[in-house]
Amino acid sequence: MGVREAEGAERELLDRLRAGDEDAFRTVVGAHHNAMRRLALTYVHSSAVADEVVQETWLAVIRGLDGFEGRASLKTWIFRILVHRARTRGAREARTVAFSSLGPADGDDGPTVDSGRFIKAGEPLAGWWSVPPSELPEDRLLAAETTELVDRAISALPARQQRVIRLRDVEGLDAGAVCESLGISAGNQRVLLHRARAAVRAALESHFEMVSV
Amino acid sequence: MSNPDLPCNQFVELATDYLEGALSVEQRLVVERHLALCAPCGIYLDQMRAVITTSGRLREEDVPTVVMKTLVTAFRELHGDCA
């Protein structure tokens, strides 16, 4: 779909929502509800609270439809409301939850590929692969078990990385929309995305047992 | 293999910036020269692309019936209020 076509489709959807078209509303809920729930869970610590946050978000979306100016896409606008609410709830929870239970540390620095995979400093060709990656088997990439593995790998990521990869690669938002939804800079978005993708790549690689370190 | 400018362990950290088109022209040339010389880094980049496509398949569109029903009811009532 071209940009203009996509904009046209979005305006039509918005018109239908404003006119009270329930099928249009079902389509929007169907497209985003589960992703919103997964994203909310990176801010709050129980599915019950996440469900509440998502429900509140939908109510805010319904109430805000007439005032929505369409400067951001509908999707970006919805996710921004969700993130705002989830963050507020998460901050309230954090006061009562021990910090250590807030999941793995972010780890935003250090190499994303095990340094043992490269030739050591001081040797000829230092920094080049000593244990290079092998091609992933195309057919097995499409298998359901691979999809499940990727799902688990993403769920195990530190919260900030998880938010970015879910919005970018799972939901297909563009970089600008992700920065806007999460309130982060373009550079920060790329660092988090890189670390997230690199961790999932490593999980895929070891799943296919292509490495013998 | 004769590109000491960019060893593989630095290439892998630039992969996302490269795919995002966030590198300067100079950096991009260095990365592309490395890719032309280094098959394993090409494979690494393919693996990063595989992560993107596989992640894109995780979207689930089935919302529990009860949840959908509650939301549509809210839509009907609230929207009715402001229309």
HADDOCK unambig.tbl for C-alpha pairs under 7 A between the chains (distance, minus, plus):
assign (segid A and resid 20 and name CA) (segid B and resid 79 and name CA) 6.38 0.50 0.50
assign (segid A and resid 22 and name CA) (segid B and resid 72 and name CA) 6.71 0.50 0.50
assign (segid A and resid 30 and name CA) (segid B and resid 61 and name CA) 5.17 0.50 0.50
assign (segid A and resid 30 and name CA) (segid B and resid 62 and name CA) 6.46 0.50 0.50
assign (segid A and resid 30 and name CA) (segid B and resid 63 and name CA) 6.08 0.50 0.50
assign (segid A and resid 31 and name CA) (segid B and resid 61 and name CA) 5.80 0.50 0.50
assign (segid A and resid 33 and name CA) (segid B and resid 63 and name CA) 6.88 0.50 0.50
assign (segid A and resid 34 and name CA) (segid B and resid 60 and name CA) 6.56 0.50 0.50
assign (segid A and resid 34 and name CA) (segid B and resid 61 and name CA) 6.94 0.50 0.50
assign (segid A and resid 34 and name CA) (segid B and resid 63 and name CA) 6.85 0.50 0.50
assign (segid A and resid 62 and name CA) (segid B and resid 75 and name CA) 6.24 0.50 0.50
assign (segid A and resid 62 and name CA) (segid B and resid 78 and name CA) 6.97 0.50 0.50
assign (segid A and resid 62 and name CA) (segid B and resid 79 and name CA) 6.60 0.50 0.50
assign (segid A and resid 63 and name CA) (segid B and resid 78 and name CA) 6.83 0.50 0.50
assign (segid A and resid 118 and name CA) (segid B and resid 9 and name CA) 6.70 0.50 0.50
assign (segid A and resid 127 and name CA) (segid B and resid 7 and name CA) 5.05 0.50 0.50
assign (segid A and resid 127 and name CA) (segid B and resid 8 and name CA) 5.78 0.50 0.50
assign (segid A and resid 127 and name CA) (segid B and resid 9 and name CA) 5.27 0.50 0.50
assign (segid A and resid 128 and name CA) (segid B and resid 7 and name CA) 5.34 0.50 0.50
assign (segid A and resid 128 and name CA) (segid B and resid 8 and name CA) 4.73 0.50 0.50
assign (segid A and resid 128 and name CA) (segid B and resid 9 and name CA) 6.40 0.50 0.50
assign (segid A and resid 129 and name CA) (segid B and resid 8 and name CA) 6.23 0.50 0.50
assign (segid A and resid 132 and name CA) (segid B and resid 40 and name CA) 5.74 0.50 0.50
assign (segid A and resid 133 and name CA) (segid B and resid 40 and name CA) 6.04 0.50 0.50
assign (segid A and resid 133 and name CA) (segid B and resid 43 and name CA) 6.60 0.50 0.50
assign (segid A and resid 133 and name CA) (segid B and resid 44 and name CA) 6.29 0.50 0.50
assign (segid A and resid 134 and name CA) (segid B and resid 43 and name CA) 6.60 0.50 0.50
assign (segid A and resid 135 and name CA) (segid B and resid 43 and name CA) 5.89 0.50 0.50
assign (segid A and resid 147 and name CA) (segid B and resid 54 and name CA) 6.33 0.50 0.50
assign (segid A and resid 147 and name CA) (segid B and resid 58 and name CA) 6.79 0.50 0.50
assign (segid A and resid 150 and name CA) (segid B and resid 55 and name CA) 6.71 0.50 0.50
assign (segid A and resid 151 and name CA) (segid B and resid 58 and name CA) 6.91 0.50 0.50
assign (segid A and resid 169 and name CA) (segid B and resid 52 and name CA) 5.48 0.50 0.50
assign (segid A and resid 169 and name CA) (segid B and resid 55 and name CA) 5.63 0.50 0.50
assign (segid A and resid 169 and name CA) (segid B and resid 56 and name CA) 5.51 0.50 0.50
assign (segid A and resid 170 and name CA) (segid B and resid 55 and name CA) 4.98 0.50 0.50
assign (segid A and resid 170 and name CA) (segid B and resid 56 and name CA) 4.36 0.50 0.50
assign (segid A and resid 170 and name CA) (segid B and resid 57 and name CA) 7.00 0.50 0.50
assign (segid A and resid 170 and name CA) (segid B and resid 58 and name CA) 6.07 0.50 0.50
assign (segid A and resid 170 and name CA) (segid B and resid 59 and name CA) 6.13 0.50 0.50
assign (segid A and resid 171 and name CA) (segid B and resid 56 and name CA) 6.81 0.50 0.50
assign (segid A and resid 171 and name CA) (segid B and resid 59 and name CA) 6.81 0.50 0.50
assign (segid A and resid 190 and name CA) (segid B and resid 17 and name CA) 6.84 0.50 0.50
assign (segid A and resid 194 and name CA) (segid B and resid 16 and name CA) 5.43 0.50 0.50
assign (segid A and resid 197 and name CA) (segid B and resid 48 and name CA) 6.58 0.50 0.50
assign (segid A and resid 197 and name CA) (segid B and resid 51 and name CA) 6.45 0.50 0.50
assign (segid A and resid 200 and name CA) (segid B and resid 51 and name CA) 6.65 0.50 0.50
assign (segid A and resid 201 and name CA) (segid B and resid 47 and name CA) 6.35 0.50 0.50
assign (segid A and resid 201 and name CA) (segid B and resid 48 and name CA) 6.13 0.50 0.50
assign (segid A and resid 201 and name CA) (segid B and resid 51 and name CA) 6.06 0.50 0.50
